[in-house]
Amino acid sequence: RRPYVLAGDKDQVLDYDTEIRPTFEALAEPKTMALFEGAGHYAFADLCIFAPFFQDECDGEAAGFMDVLQARATSKVLVTDWLDRTLAEREHEGWSVDEFLAEHPELEHVHE
């Protein structure tokens, strides 16, 4: 197993310091976490697309959160890469997740 956690530092459902980080630390290694600066709890799901009135974070930058569409698009790239490398055991030729992360300073990628 190689756990991969997506987290937002503005998650109002699961606090980063008391819930997300301790849960990540308790996982077996090797493990990876992508911490999205400005993302809330629902940034990676379709909920804000279908019910934008549900939470303030669905308003994205207007409410002080990361843009939901950006968070979803970025998380899809990261998860697809993780699935390819972990389950399919293949690398992307001409592309690396490290280059992608270098272009996205709003992300912190933690490997342990």
N, C-alpha and C positions, 0 to 999 in steps of 0.2 A: 504494500500500500504506500501511496505517496500523496498524502492529503494536500489539497490546494484550497485555501480560504480566500474569499473576496470580502473585504471589509471597508466600511466608510468611517472616517474619523468624526463625522457628525451624526452617527447612528443614534437615534433617540429611543430605539427599542432595546438594543443591546449596547451597553456602555463599553467603549473600547478598553479602558483601563481595568474595569472590574469583571467583564464578561468575555469580550472578544480575545484580548491578548492572553489572559490566563487559559482559555480554552485552546488557543493555538499552541501555547507552551506545553500543554498536557498531551498533545498529539505525538505519536511516534515519528521519529525521523527516518528518512528525509521528508521534509515538509516545506511548503512555500505559502506565503501570504502576500496578496496584493492589497495594499492599503491605499484607498482612493481619497485624496485630500478634498474635502468639501462634500463628499457623498454621504447620503443618509442610508437608512435601512432598506428602502425600496428602490434604490438607484439601479439595481441589477435585474429587476423584474419588470413585467409588463403592466403591473398595477397602475403606475402613474400614467401610462398611455391610455388605459381603458377608463380610469377614474381619476383624472387630474385634480379633482377637488378633494381627494382622500386625505392628503397630508400636505403641509406647507412645502416639504421637500420636492413635491411634484412640480412646484413652480420654478424649480432650478435656481438659476443665478438671481432671479428677481427676489427670491426669498433667502438668498445667502448660501445656497447649496450648489453643488456641481450640476451642470446641465444633465438631465436624465438621459437624453438621447446619446450624449457623449459617453456617459458612464456605461450605458448598455453596449454601445459599439466597441468601446475599449475592452470591456469585460469579455465580449465575444471573441475578440482577437486573442486575448490571453488564455481563455479556456480552450479554444480550438488548438492553440499551440500546445498547451499542457496535455490535452487528449492525444494529439498526434505523437508527442514525444513519449508519453507515459504508456498509453494503451497500444498504439500502433507501432511504437518504437521507430519512428521516422523523423527526420529533421527536414526543415524547409530549406531548400537550396536557394541561395541568394537572399536570405532573410534570416534575421535572428531576433529573438525576443529582447535581447540586450539592446540592440539598435532601436527597437520600437520603444523600449522604456526610456532610452536617452532622449527621445523626442517628446516624452510625456512627463514633465517634471512634477505633475500632480500625483504621480504614482510612486509609492515606495514598495519595492519588491523584496521581501524578507525570505531568505533561504536558511534553513537550519537542518 
